[in-house]
């Protein structure tokens, strides 16, 4: 992948994934997380599996990310953007919509962004 596309993917991922790795990992252990999203074959939801992968990406130095990691980051960015465009009206704090987004690393009711970027050398 060319450097320009990596930089764009990195920037978008950092802007949209606003949960800290530990926060996301803790969230993924909740019943709300496990019940949100589509469960192909009755197993783990697509978003829940993605959340586990996102935790790994967040804990990886940028220089060590693979093309596969960047492909997943683009998938995450696309999902979050599409899902945000479908925001339901009213209070979303305890909705499957929010829970699904949180599985993908974005809490739509969070005030700020993650303060632990993994751009260390």
C-alpha positions, 0 to 999 in steps of 0.5 A, spaced: 500 500 500 502 506 498 504 511 504 499 516 502 493 511 502 496 509 509 496 516 512 489 517 510 487 510 513 491 512 519 488 519 520 481 517 519 481 511 523 484 515 529 479 520 528 473 515 528 475 510 533 475 514 540 475 508 545 481 506 548 484 499 548 482 497 555 476 501 554 474 497 548 476 490 551 472 491 557 466 493 553 467 487 549 466 482 555 459 485 557 452 482 555 450 488 551 456 487 547 455 480 545 448 481 543 449 487 539 450 486 531 449 480 526 451 473 529 452 469 523 451 461 524 449 463 531 456 465 533 460 471 535 457 477 531 461 480 526 462 487 530 464 483 536 470 480 532 472 486 529 472 489 536 477 484 538 481 486 532 481 493 533 484 492 540 490 489 537 491 494 532 490 499 537 496 496 541 500 495 535 506 500 533 504 504 527 510 502 524 508 494 525 501 495 522 500 490 516 497 491 509 491 486 512 491 491 518 490 497 514 485 493 510 481 492 517 482 499 519 478 501 512 473 497 513 472 500 520 472 507 518 467 505 513 462 501 518 462 507 523 461 512 517 455 508 515 452 507 522 453 514 524 449 516 518 443 511 521 443 515 528 436 514 531 432 519 534 432 520 541 436 518 547 441 513 544 445 511 550 442 504 551 440 502 544 443 496 540 445 502 535 450 505 540 452 498 542 454 496 535 458 502 534 462 501 540 463 494 538 467 497 532 471 502 537 466 508 537 462 510 542 457 516 539 456 519 546 463 519 548 466 527 549 473 526 546 477 522 543 482 516 545 488 520 548 493 514 547 495 514 540 499 508 537 503 512 533 510 511 537 516 509 533 
